[in-house]
Amino acid sequence: MDRGVLPQAIALLLAVCSFGPTAGLAEGVQCDLQPVDPKVTYTTSQVSEGCVAHVPNATVGVHILFLEFSKEVSTLELTVQMTNPNGARPQEVLLILSVNKNIHLTLQVPEIPLHLAYDSKLVFLQEAPKAVITELPPSTTKNQLFLWANTKGSIISAAELDNPQSILLRLDQAPTSPSRCTLEPRKDMGHTLEWKSHTQASVLGCHLEGVTGHKEAHILRVLPGSEAWPRTVTVEVELSCALRDPEAVLILQGPPYVSWLIDANHNVKAWTTGEYSFKIFPGSNIQGVNLPDTRQGLLEEARKLNASVIASFVELPLASVISLQDRSCGSGLQPSPTTVQITPPGEGCNQDLLLSLIQPRCSDDVMTLVLRKDLISTLGCTITSLTFWDPSCQAEDTDDKFVLRGTYSSCGMKVAENVVISNEVVVNLLSSSSPQRKQVQCINLDSLSFQLGLYLSPHFLQASNTIELGQQGFVQVSMSPSIPELMTQLDSCQLNLGPDVEMVDLIQNQEAKSSCVSLLSPSPGGDMRFSFLLRGYVVPMPTAGILSCTVALRPRTWSLVSGAWPRPSFKGDFWIRGFQGCNGPEGCGTSGQETWPQAGMWHFFCHPTAMLCLFTGRLCSCNHSLSIHPSIHHLITSRPFG
């Protein structure tokens, strides 16, 4: 063991082995609890209203978040996870955000087909998500939103949260949940959802009269949840004192089904209900004691333990993680001031959030920016002028908003290859002597072209219009002209063999969907490349097929531009023809005893040893040519980032 760890380990062992209450103290406790400085935050799965369902055969899984905020503008970190990537899940996921106020959203999502629905007038994305954006129906009540969501897929979870700061949503389904999602009050979302509130827990403290010394007590009382099942609450304790080494006791009281894992940066003595353990001694569970479940009873317990100060007293809903920070030396108890600090006009301007509101709209060769005055006022800002880089292009000042617009050929716009149009927005504030600046960009879709080429060699020397079953095809997707400011990303590729055959995903969300497909390094010029190996049979044989890919364009320096920068997408098609000569099992040399799949089922294998790639089936030895004709159809669509 590290010698530096030894004193702490010994102290904790002493706390485990010899710690007990002092008998014979007075029962009455004089303690006037007042707000104090220590900070307590917590993560919980308890929501005011919610539900979780198990729908194993859902094609589209729907998750709904009803978010209520008290401030006009708030920030939210939303993380979507798949704990078990190989587990059963819907083919697509629809995440619906219903908010009552403006939020700045930071979103992290896994590499899955995700659709995101929200009100774009209230939700501002910090950066472009890998998701398809859908606008929520206007003026939607909770019941109306449930009805609308049911038309889109199967509702897997729904939750109502008050002032969330961060949310972790897990897409893994809970097998023990009911088959239908029906909202319940005070719902425990379990593994499905955990969240942290912007609203800090109320922390109280006091001096215990008649007790001398410097021992401080921290009391955390966890209230029972709506569902009683065994769980462990992690308690993170950070104590520091510049004057001396504080002597602290940690009192943890909760329902009988709760155990505790204590992670402390300082030697603390633990007095808990249930079982508890220290993080530095994993697996060493210690039986706790019976503690009163009232405020007065817990204060009495602290006095029995010779605590002279209640450094923090907190009552919390059932949580998974509780974090306690005390840097104020509890024995020198100083209540937090209750007076309201008045901020002079202009000094409280949140410039970072103000700049994040600057999101251009790009259409008809015009860049437009709109800033709502109610949001500006909420952020404590006063704008004296709003211009492009060319100061002659001033924003229009209306009753409720600033509107700044300019054509791609005016206002100091910079044009790269007639594709990327960039400018700088200059914001002058009453509270600042120097202006704030934000880079913004648009793209001109009409000036872009895309090519999708098929090759039979990894050297990509000569394009081909034929491929045989069993051959490996190499695909290259290129954009013209090449723009250094743009980053191309191959989002998806599919193989379509007709209306009666299921679409086959080769690439999805920039990941190969099977071992038959390999994502290759880009060409020296930055062209995207991948390969796929094709073996299979289909009954009846299709007469045509289509290979299609989607490419997303994103700014290479995302941090320098606005989250509303346009997101174009490209789709190029290949027609596949010439499936002849293999008409059923007889054409492939099979015996009558072998079982064939239903008509219209296409099967792919990676190599002659019949390793399955995409669907279940058996290897057919047919080796007929496929005639592939380059695309003559380009479809270009545009939608904004976020």
C-alpha positions as CSV (number, residue, x, y, z in Angstrom):
1,M,0.0,0.0,0.0
2,D,1.1,3.5,-0.7
3,R,2.5,5.0,2.5
4,G,0.6,8.3,1.7
5,V,-2.7,6.4,1.8
6,L,-2.0,4.5,5.1
7,P,-3.1,7.2,7.5
8,Q,-6.4,7.7,5.7
9,A,-7.0,3.9,5.6
10,I,-6.2,3.6,9.4
11,A,-8.6,6.5,10.1
12,L,-11.4,4.9,8.1
13,L,-10.8,1.5,9.8
14,L,-11.1,3.2,13.2
15,A,-14.3,4.8,12.0
16,V,-15.6,1.4,11.0
17,C,-14.5,-0.5,14.1
18,S,-14.8,1.8,17.1
19,F,-17.2,4.5,16.2
20,G,-20.3,4.8,18.4
21,P,-22.6,7.3,20.1
22,T,-21.9,8.9,23.4
23,A,-24.5,8.0,26.0
24,G,-26.1,10.2,28.6
25,L,-26.5,13.4,26.7
26,A,-29.6,15.6,27.0
27,E,-32.4,14.8,24.7
28,G,-33.4,18.4,24.0
29,V,-31.5,20.0,21.1
30,Q,-31.4,23.8,20.7
31,C,-30.7,24.4,17.0
32,D,-31.9,27.2,14.9
33,L,-31.4,26.0,11.3
34,Q,-30.4,28.7,8.8
35,P,-29.2,28.7,5.2
36,V,-25.4,28.0,5.0
37,D,-22.7,27.9,2.4
38,P,-22.0,24.2,1.7
39,K,-23.3,23.1,-1.7
40,V,-25.3,19.9,-2.3
41,T,-26.2,18.6,-5.7
42,Y,-27.8,15.3,-6.6
43,T,-28.7,13.1,-9.6
44,T,-32.1,11.3,-9.4
45,S,-34.4,9.1,-11.4
46,Q,-37.5,10.5,-9.6
47,V,-39.7,12.6,-11.8
48,S,-42.9,14.5,-11.1
49,E,-44.7,12.4,-13.7
50,G,-43.5,9.7,-16.0
51,C,-43.8,6.2,-17.5
52,V,-41.6,3.4,-18.9
53,A,-42.8,0.7,-21.3
54,H,-41.3,-2.5,-22.8
55,V,-42.2,-2.8,-26.5
56,P,-39.6,-5.3,-27.9
57,N,-41.0,-5.3,-31.5
58,A,-41.3,-1.5,-32.0
59,T,-40.1,-0.2,-35.3
60,V,-39.9,3.4,-34.0
61,G,-39.3,3.9,-30.3
62,V,-40.6,7.2,-29.0
63,H,-39.2,9.0,-25.9
64,I,-40.9,12.2,-24.7
65,L,-39.5,14.8,-22.3
66,F,-41.8,17.5,-20.9
67,L,-39.4,20.1,-19.6
68,E,-40.6,23.0,-17.4
69,F,-38.2,25.9,-16.7
70,S,-38.6,28.9,-14.4
71,K,-36.2,31.2,-16.2
72,E,-36.8,32.7,-19.6
73,V,-33.5,31.3,-20.9
74,S,-31.8,28.1,-19.5
75,T,-29.1,25.7,-20.5
76,L,-29.6,21.9,-20.8
77,E,-27.1,19.1,-21.4
78,L,-28.9,16.0,-22.8
79,T,-27.1,12.7,-23.3
80,V,-28.6,9.8,-25.0
81,Q,-27.0,6.4,-24.5
82,M,-27.2,2.8,-25.6
83,T,-25.8,0.8,-22.7
84,N,-26.0,-2.4,-24.6
85,P,-25.4,-1.7,-28.3
86,N,-26.0,-5.3,-29.3
87,G,-29.3,-5.5,-27.3
88,A,-32.8,-5.4,-28.9
89,R,-33.9,-1.9,-29.8
90,P,-36.2,-0.2,-32.3
91,Q,-34.9,0.4,-35.8
92,E,-35.3,4.1,-35.3
93,V,-35.7,6.4,-32.3
94,L,-37.8,9.6,-32.0
95,L,-36.9,11.9,-29.2
96,I,-39.6,14.6,-28.5
97,L,-38.7,17.7,-26.4
98,S,-41.6,19.8,-25.1
99,V,-40.4,23.0,-23.4
100,N,-42.2,26.0,-21.9
101,K,-39.2,28.5,-22.1
102,N,-36.1,29.1,-24.2
103,I,-33.3,26.6,-23.8
104,H,-29.8,26.3,-25.2
105,L,-29.3,22.6,-25.7
106,T,-26.1,20.6,-25.8
107,L,-26.9,17.2,-27.2
108,Q,-24.8,14.0,-27.3
109,V,-26.4,11.0,-29.1
110,P,-25.1,7.5,-30.1
111,E,-24.6,6.4,-33.6
112,I,-28.2,5.3,-34.3
113,P,-31.0,6.5,-36.6
114,L,-32.3,9.3,-34.4
115,H,-35.2,11.8,-35.1
116,L,-35.5,14.8,-32.9
117,A,-38.7,16.8,-32.6
118,Y,-39.0,20.2,-30.9
119,D,-40.2,23.8,-31.2
120,S,-37.3,25.6,-33.1
121,K,-38.5,28.9,-31.7
122,L,-37.7,27.8,-28.1
123,V,-34.8,25.3,-28.5
124,F,-31.4,26.5,-29.7
125,L,-28.9,23.7,-30.4
126,Q,-25.3,24.4,-29.5
127,E,-24.1,22.3,-32.5
128,A,-25.4,20.1,-35.2
129,P,-26.8,16.8,-34.0
130,K,-26.6,13.6,-36.0
131,A,-30.3,13.5,-36.2
132,V,-33.2,14.3,-38.4
133,I,-35.1,17.4,-37.1
134,T,-38.9,17.6,-37.0
135,E,-41.0,20.6,-36.0
136,L,-43.5,19.9,-33.2
137,P,-47.1,20.7,-33.9
138,P,-48.0,24.2,-32.6
139,S,-49.8,24.8,-29.3
140,T,-49.6,21.2,-28.2
141,T,-50.9,20.1,-24.8
142,K,-49.6,17.1,-23.0
143,N,-52.5,14.9,-24.1
144,Q,-52.3,16.1,-27.7
145,L,-48.6,15.5,-27.8
146,F,-49.1,11.9,-26.6
147,L,-51.7,11.3,-29.4
148,W,-49.3,12.8,-31.9
149,A,-46.4,10.7,-30.7
150,N,-48.5,7.5,-30.9
151,T,-48.9,8.2,-34.7
152,K,-45.1,8.2,-35.0
153,G,-44.3,5.0,-33.2
154,S,-44.4,3.1,-29.9
155,I,-43.9,5.3,-26.8
156,I,-41.1,3.7,-24.7
157,S,-40.7,6.4,-22.1
158,A,-42.1,9.8,-21.0
159,A,-41.1,12.1,-18.2
160,E,-41.9,15.5,-16.8
161,L,-38.9,17.4,-15.3
162,D,-38.7,20.8,-13.5
163,N,-35.7,23.0,-14.2
164,P,-33.4,20.2,-15.5
165,Q,-29.7,21.1,-15.9
166,S,-28.6,17.7,-17.3
167,I,-30.4,14.6,-18.4
168,L,-29.1,11.1,-19.2
169,L,-31.6,9.1,-21.2
170,R,-30.8,5.4,-21.8
171,L,-32.5,3.8,-24.8
172,D,-32.2,0.2,-23.4
173,Q,-35.7,-1.1,-22.7
174,A,-36.7,-2.4,-19.3
175,P,-38.1,-6.0,-19.7
176,T,-40.1,-5.8,-16.5
177,S,-42.0,-2.7,-17.6
178,P,-45.6,-2.8,-18.8
179,S,-46.3,-2.9,-22.5
180,R,-48.0,0.5,-22.5
181,C,-46.6,3.9,-21.3
182,T,-49.2,5.5,-19.0
183,L,-48.1,8.6,-17.1
184,E,-47.9,8.1,-13.3
185,P,-47.3,10.8,-10.6
186,R,-44.0,10.6,-8.7
187,K,-42.5,8.0,-11.0
188,D,-39.2,6.4,-10.5
189,M,-37.7,6.0,-14.1
190,G,-35.1,3.6,-12.9
191,H,-32.3,2.9,-15.3
192,T,-34.1,4.7,-18.2
193,L,-33.5,8.3,-17.0
194,E,-31.4,10.2,-14.6
195,W,-31.3,14.0,-14.2
196,K,-29.8,16.8,-12.3
197,S,-31.7,20.0,-11.5
198,H,-30.7,23.7,-11.9
199,T,-32.3,24.3,-8.5
200,Q,-29.8,23.6,-5.8
201,A,-30.8,21.7,-2.7
202,S,-31.6,23.8,0.4
203,V,-28.7,23.4,2.8
204,L,-29.3,24.4,6.5
205,G,-26.9,24.6,9.5
206,C,-26.6,25.7,13.1
207,H,-24.6,25.6,16.2
208,L,-25.5,23.0,18.8
209,E,-25.7,24.8,22.2
210,G,-23.9,23.3,25.1
211,V,-21.4,21.2,23.1
212,T,-17.7,22.2,22.9
213,G,-15.1,21.2,20.4
214,H,-14.7,21.4,16.6
215,K,-16.6,18.3,15.4
216,E,-19.0,19.1,12.6
217,A,-21.9,16.9,11.4
218,H,-23.2,16.7,7.9
219,I,-26.7,15.2,7.8
220,L,-28.1,13.9,4.5
221,R,-31.7,12.6,4.7
222,V,-33.0,10.8,1.6
223,L,-36.7,10.5,1.4
224,P,-38.5,7.4,0.2
225,G,-39.3,7.0,-3.5
226,S,-42.4,5.8,-5.2
227,E,-40.9,2.3,-5.7
228,A,-39.1,0.3,-3.1
229,W,-36.3,-1.8,-4.7
230,P,-32.7,-2.2,-3.5
231,R,-30.3,0.5,-4.7
232,T,-27.0,2.1,-3.8
233,V,-26.6,5.8,-3.3
234,T,-23.1,7.2,-4.0
235,V,-22.2,10.0,-1.6
236,E,-19.3,12.2,-2.8
237,V,-17.9,14.3,0.0
238,E,-15.4,17.1,-0.5
239,L,-14.3,18.9,2.7
240,S,-11.6,21.5,3.0
241,C,-10.5,24.0,5.6
242,A,-7.6,26.4,5.4
243,L,-7.4,26.9,9.1
244,R,-7.2,23.3,10.3
245,D,-8.1,19.7,9.6
246,P,-11.8,19.4,10.2
247,E,-13.2,16.6,12.3
248,A,-16.4,15.5,10.6
249,V,-19.1,12.9,11.0
250,L,-21.4,12.0,8.1
251,I,-24.9,11.0,9.0
252,L,-26.9,9.3,6.2
253,Q,-30.5,8.4,6.8
254,G,-32.8,6.8,4.2
255,P,-35.3,4.0,3.4
256,P,-34.3,0.5,4.5
257,Y,-33.7,-0.6,0.9
258,V,-30.9,2.0,0.4
259,S,-27.2,1.2,0.9
260,W,-24.4,3.8,0.7
261,L,-21.1,4.1,-1.2
262,I,-19.0,6.9,0.4
263,D,-16.4,8.6,-1.7
264,A,-14.6,11.2,0.5
265,N,-11.5,13.3,0.0
266,H,-11.1,13.5,3.8
267,N,-11.3,11.2,6.8
268,V,-15.0,11.1,7.9
269,K,-16.8,9.0,10.4
270,A,-19.9,7.4,8.9
271,W,-23.2,6.8,10.8
272,T,-25.8,5.4,8.5
273,T,-28.9,3.3,8.1
274,G,-28.7,0.2,6.0
275,E,-25.3,-0.9,4.8
276,Y,-22.4,1.3,3.7
277,S,-18.9,1.0,2.3
278,F,-16.0,3.3,1.4
279,K,-14.9,3.6,-2.2
280,I,-11.3,2.9,-1.2
281,F,-12.4,-0.4,0.3
282,P,-14.6,-1.9,-2.5
283,G,-16.7,-4.8,-1.5
284,S,-16.3,-4.2,2.3
285,N,-19.9,-3.6,3.3
286,I,-20.5,-2.5,6.9
287,Q,-23.9,-2.9,8.7
288,G,-25.3,0.5,9.7
289,V,-27.6,1.4,12.6
290,N,-31.2,2.4,13.2
291,L,-31.6,6.1,12.9
292,P,-34.7,8.3,13.5
293,D,-36.5,9.4,10.4
294,T,-37.3,12.9,11.7
295,R,-35.4,16.2,11.5
296,Q,-35.4,16.6,15.3
297,G,-34.3,13.0,15.8
298,L,-31.3,13.3,13.5
299,L,-30.2,16.5,15.2
300,E,-30.4,14.6,18.5
301,E,-28.2,11.9,17.0
302,A,-25.6,14.5,15.9
303,R,-25.4,15.8,19.4
304,K,-25.0,12.3,20.8
305,L,-22.0,12.0,18.5
306,N,-20.4,15.1,20.2
307,A,-20.9,17.3,17.1
308,S,-20.9,21.0,18.1
309,V,-21.9,22.2,14.6
310,I,-24.5,21.1,12.1
311,A,-22.4,22.1,9.1
312,S,-25.1,20.9,6.6
313,F,-28.5,19.4,6.9
314,V,-30.3,18.4,3.7
315,E,-33.4,16.6,2.8
316,L,-33.4,15.1,-0.7
317,P,-35.6,12.9,-3.0
318,L,-34.3,9.4,-3.6
319,A,-31.1,10.0,-5.6
320,S,-28.4,7.9,-7.2
321,V,-25.5,10.3,-6.6
322,I,-25.2,13.0,-4.0
323,S,-22.4,15.5,-4.0
324,L,-21.5,17.5,-0.9
325,Q,-18.9,20.3,-1.0
326,D,-18.0,22.3,2.1
327,R,-15.1,24.8,1.9
328,S,-16.3,27.1,4.7
329,C,-15.1,25.2,7.9
330,G,-18.3,24.2,9.5
331,S,-17.2,25.1,13.0
332,G,-16.9,28.6,11.9
333,L,-20.6,28.6,10.8
334,Q,-21.4,31.6,8.7
335,P,-24.9,31.7,7.3
336,S,-25.3,32.8,3.7
337,P,-26.5,36.3,3.3
338,T,-30.2,36.7,2.6
339,T,-30.1,40.2,1.1
340,V,-30.7,40.5,-2.6
341,Q,-27.8,41.8,-4.6
342,I,-28.9,44.5,-7.1
343,T,-26.9,44.3,-10.3
344,P,-26.5,47.7,-12.1
345,P,-28.1,47.7,-15.6
346,G,-25.8,46.1,-18.3
347,E,-23.3,44.6,-15.9
348,G,-25.0,41.2,-15.8
349,C,-25.1,40.6,-19.6
350,N,-24.4,37.0,-20.4
351,Q,-22.4,37.5,-23.6
352,D,-21.8,33.8,-24.3
353,L,-25.5,33.0,-24.4
354,L,-26.2,36.1,-26.4
355,L,-23.7,35.1,-29.1
356,S,-25.3,31.6,-29.2
357,L,-28.6,33.2,-30.2
358,I,-27.0,34.5,-33.4
359,Q,-28.0,31.7,-35.9
360,P,-28.3,32.7,-39.5
361,R,-31.0,31.5,-41.9
362,C,-29.9,31.0,-45.5
363,S,-32.3,31.1,-48.4
364,D,-32.6,32.8,-51.8
365,D,-29.0,34.1,-51.8
366,V,-29.8,36.0,-48.5
367,M,-28.4,35.6,-45.0
368,T,-30.8,36.7,-42.3
369,L,-30.4,36.9,-38.5
370,V,-33.2,37.6,-36.0
371,L,-32.6,38.4,-32.3
372,R,-35.7,38.6,-30.1
373,K,-35.6,41.5,-27.7
374,D,-37.3,39.6,-24.9
375,L,-34.4,37.1,-24.9
376,I,-31.9,39.8,-25.0
377,S,-33.5,41.5,-22.0
378,T,-33.6,38.2,-20.1
379,L,-29.9,37.8,-20.5
380,G,-29.4,41.2,-19.0
381,C,-28.0,42.7,-22.2
382,T,-28.6,46.0,-24.0
383,I,-27.6,46.1,-27.7
384,T,-26.7,49.5,-29.0
385,S,-25.9,48.3,-32.6
386,L,-26.0,45.1,-34.6
387,T,-24.1,45.0,-37.9
388,F,-22.3,42.7,-40.4
389,W,-18.5,43.2,-40.9
390,D,-19.5,46.1,-43.2
391,P,-20.9,48.6,-40.6
392,S,-23.2,50.1,-43.3
393,C,-25.3,47.0,-43.0
394,Q,-27.3,47.8,-39.9
395,A,-30.0,45.6,-38.3
396,E,-33.6,46.7,-38.5
397,D,-34.8,47.7,-35.1
398,T,-38.5,46.8,-34.6
399,D,-40.7,46.7,-31.5
400,D,-39.8,43.1,-30.6
401,K,-36.7,42.1,-32.5
402,F,-33.5,43.0,-34.4
403,V,-33.4,41.8,-38.0
404,L,-30.1,41.8,-39.8
405,R,-30.0,40.6,-43.4
406,G,-27.7,40.9,-46.5
407,T,-27.4,39.3,-49.9
408,Y,-24.4,37.1,-50.6
409,S,-22.9,39.9,-52.7
410,S,-23.1,42.6,-50.1
411,C,-22.3,43.6,-46.5
412,G,-18.7,42.3,-46.8
413,M,-19.6,38.7,-47.5
414,K,-16.7,36.5,-48.3
415,V,-17.3,33.8,-51.0
416,A,-15.1,30.7,-51.3
417,E,-15.5,28.9,-54.7
418,N,-18.9,30.4,-55.0
419,V,-20.1,27.9,-52.4
420,V,-19.3,29.0,-48.8
421,I,-20.5,32.5,-47.9
422,S,-19.1,33.8,-44.6
423,N,-19.3,37.0,-42.7
424,E,-18.9,38.4,-39.2
425,V,-21.7,39.8,-37.0
426,V,-20.6,42.7,-34.7
427,V,-22.6,43.3,-31.6
428,N,-22.1,46.5,-29.6
429,L,-23.3,46.4,-26.0
430,L,-24.0,49.1,-23.5
431,S,-22.0,47.3,-20.8
432,S,-18.8,46.7,-22.9
433,S,-16.4,49.2,-24.5
434,S,-15.3,46.6,-27.1
435,P,-17.8,44.8,-29.5
436,Q,-18.6,41.1,-29.5
437,R,-18.0,39.2,-32.8
438,K,-19.4,36.0,-34.2
439,Q,-18.5,34.2,-37.4
440,V,-21.5,33.1,-39.5
441,Q,-21.7,31.0,-42.7
442,C,-24.1,29.9,-45.4
443,I,-23.5,27.7,-48.4
444,N,-24.8,28.0,-52.0
445,L,-26.1,24.5,-52.9
446,D,-26.6,25.3,-56.6
447,S,-22.8,25.5,-57.0
448,L,-22.1,22.0,-55.7
449,S,-22.1,18.7,-57.6
450,F,-21.5,15.2,-56.4
451,Q,-20.2,12.0,-58.1
452,L,-20.6,8.4,-57.0
453,G,-18.3,6.0,-58.7
454,L,-18.0,2.2,-58.6
455,Y,-14.6,0.5,-58.9
456,L,-13.5,-3.2,-58.8
457,S,-10.1,-2.5,-57.4
458,P,-8.9,-0.8,-54.1
459,H,-6.6,1.4,-56.3
460,F,-9.7,3.3,-57.6
461,L,-8.1,3.7,-61.1
462,Q,-10.9,2.9,-63.5
463,A,-14.6,3.1,-62.8
464,S,-16.7,0.1,-63.8
465,N,-20.3,-0.4,-64.8
466,T,-20.6,-4.1,-64.0
467,I,-20.0,-6.2,-61.0
468,E,-20.4,-10.0,-60.5
469,L,-21.8,-11.8,-57.5
470,G,-18.8,-12.7,-55.3
471,Q,-16.8,-9.6,-56.3
472,Q,-15.9,-6.8,-54.0
473,G,-17.1,-3.4,-55.0
474,F,-15.3,-0.2,-54.1
475,V,-17.3,3.0,-54.0
476,Q,-16.0,6.6,-54.0
477,V,-18.1,9.6,-53.3
478,S,-16.6,13.0,-54.3
479,M,-17.7,16.6,-54.2
480,S,-16.9,19.3,-56.7
481,P,-15.5,21.9,-56.2
482,S,-13.4,20.8,-53.2
483,I,-13.8,23.4,-50.4
484,P,-11.2,23.4,-47.6
485,E,-13.8,25.0,-45.2
486,L,-16.2,22.1,-45.6
487,M,-15.9,18.6,-44.2
488,T,-17.8,15.8,-46.0
489,Q,-19.2,12.9,-44.0
490,L,-20.7,9.8,-45.5
491,D,-23.8,9.3,-43.4
492,S,-25.5,6.4,-45.0
493,C,-25.7,4.0,-48.0
494,Q,-28.5,1.6,-48.8
495,L,-29.1,-1.1,-51.5
496,N,-32.6,-1.3,-52.9
497,L,-33.6,-4.2,-55.1
498,G,-37.2,-3.2,-55.7
499,P,-40.5,-2.6,-53.8
500,D,-40.9,-6.3,-52.8
501,V,-37.5,-6.6,-51.3
502,E,-36.4,-5.2,-47.9
503,M,-33.9,-2.3,-48.1
504,V,-30.4,-3.3,-47.0
505,D,-28.4,-0.8,-45.0
506,L,-24.7,-0.9,-45.9
507,I,-23.7,2.2,-43.9
508,Q,-25.7,4.0,-41.2
509,N,-24.7,7.0,-39.2
510,Q,-21.1,6.8,-40.6
511,E,-20.7,3.2,-39.4
512,A,-20.6,-0.1,-41.4
513,K,-23.7,-2.1,-40.8
514,S,-22.1,-5.5,-41.3
515,S,-18.8,-7.3,-41.8
516,C,-19.5,-7.3,-45.5
517,V,-18.9,-3.5,-45.5
518,S,-15.6,-1.7,-44.8
519,L,-15.1,2.1,-44.4
520,L,-11.9,3.0,-46.2
521,S,-9.5,5.9,-45.7
522,P,-10.3,9.0,-47.8
523,S,-8.5,9.6,-51.1
524,P,-5.6,12.0,-51.1
525,G,-8.1,14.6,-52.3
526,G,-10.5,13.9,-49.4
527,D,-13.1,11.8,-51.3
528,M,-15.0,9.3,-49.2
529,R,-14.6,5.6,-49.8
530,F,-16.0,2.3,-48.8
531,S,-16.2,-1.3,-50.0
532,F,-18.8,-4.0,-49.9
533,L,-18.8,-7.7,-50.8
534,L,-21.9,-9.0,-52.6
535,R,-23.0,-12.7,-52.6
536,G,-26.5,-13.9,-52.5
537,Y,-29.7,-15.0,-54.2
538,V,-33.2,-13.8,-54.3
539,V,-36.5,-15.5,-55.4
540,P,-37.9,-14.2,-57.7
541,M,-34.9,-12.5,-59.2
542,P,-35.2,-8.7,-59.4
543,T,-34.7,-6.9,-62.6
544,A,-33.2,-3.7,-61.2
545,G,-31.5,-2.3,-58.1
546,I,-30.4,1.0,-56.7
547,L,-27.4,1.8,-54.6
548,S,-27.9,5.2,-52.9
549,C,-25.7,7.2,-50.5
550,T,-26.3,10.3,-48.4
551,V,-23.5,12.8,-47.7
552,A,-23.7,15.5,-45.1
553,L,-21.6,18.7,-45.3
554,R,-20.4,20.4,-42.1
555,P,-18.1,23.3,-41.4
556,R,-14.6,22.1,-40.6
557,T,-14.2,24.7,-37.8
558,W,-17.6,24.2,-36.1
559,S,-16.7,26.2,-33.0
560,L,-16.3,29.3,-35.1
561,V,-19.7,29.3,-36.7
562,S,-23.3,29.4,-35.6
563,G,-25.4,26.3,-34.8
564,A,-27.9,27.3,-37.5
565,W,-25.5,26.9,-40.4
566,P,-27.3,25.1,-43.3
567,R,-26.9,21.3,-43.6
568,P,-27.2,20.1,-47.2
569,S,-27.5,16.5,-48.1
570,F,-26.8,14.6,-51.3
571,K,-28.2,11.4,-52.7
572,G,-26.9,9.7,-55.8
573,D,-28.5,6.6,-57.3
574,F,-27.1,3.6,-59.2
575,W,-29.3,1.3,-61.2
576,I,-28.4,-2.4,-61.0
577,R,-29.7,-4.7,-63.8
578,G,-29.1,-8.1,-65.4
579,F,-30.2,-10.7,-62.8
580,Q,-30.8,-13.5,-65.2
581,G,-30.1,-17.2,-65.4
582,C,-30.6,-18.0,-61.7
583,N,-34.3,-18.6,-61.3
584,G,-34.8,-20.4,-58.1
585,P,-33.0,-23.3,-56.3
586,E,-32.7,-25.4,-59.5
587,G,-30.6,-22.6,-61.1
588,C,-28.2,-22.6,-58.2
589,G,-27.6,-26.3,-58.1
590,T,-29.5,-27.1,-54.9
591,S,-31.3,-30.3,-54.0
592,G,-35.0,-30.6,-53.5
593,Q,-34.6,-31.4,-49.8
594,E,-33.0,-28.0,-49.0
595,T,-35.3,-25.3,-47.6
596,W,-35.5,-22.0,-49.5
597,P,-36.6,-18.7,-48.0
598,Q,-39.8,-16.9,-48.9
599,A,-39.9,-15.0,-52.1
600,G,-38.4,-11.5,-52.0
601,M,-35.8,-12.2,-49.3
602,W,-32.3,-11.1,-50.4
603,H,-29.4,-12.8,-48.7
604,F,-25.8,-11.5,-48.4
605,F,-22.7,-13.5,-47.5
606,C,-19.1,-12.3,-47.1
607,H,-17.2,-15.3,-48.5
608,P,-17.7,-18.8,-49.7
609,T,-17.6,-20.3,-46.2
610,A,-21.1,-18.8,-45.9
611,M,-20.4,-16.4,-43.0
612,L,-23.6,-14.5,-42.6
613,C,-23.5,-10.7,-43.0
614,L,-26.9,-9.1,-43.2
615,F,-29.7,-11.7,-43.2
616,T,-30.2,-15.3,-42.4
617,G,-29.9,-17.8,-45.3
618,R,-27.6,-20.2,-47.1
619,L,-25.0,-19.5,-49.7
620,C,-25.9,-19.8,-53.4
621,S,-23.1,-20.5,-55.8
622,C,-24.6,-18.4,-58.7
623,N,-22.0,-16.1,-60.3
624,H,-24.0,-14.0,-62.8
625,S,-23.1,-10.5,-63.7
626,L,-24.8,-7.3,-62.6
627,S,-24.9,-4.4,-65.0
628,I,-24.5,-1.2,-63.2
629,H,-25.2,2.1,-64.8
630,P,-24.0,5.4,-63.3
631,S,-26.6,7.7,-61.8
632,I,-28.3,10.3,-64.0
633,H,-30.4,11.5,-61.0
634,H,-29.1,13.8,-58.3
635,L,-31.3,14.9,-55.5
636,I,-30.1,17.7,-53.3
637,T,-32.0,18.8,-50.3
638,S,-31.2,21.3,-47.5
639,R,-32.1,21.6,-43.9
640,P,-30.5,23.6,-41.1
641,F,-28.1,22.3,-38.5
642,G,-30.4,22.0,-35.5
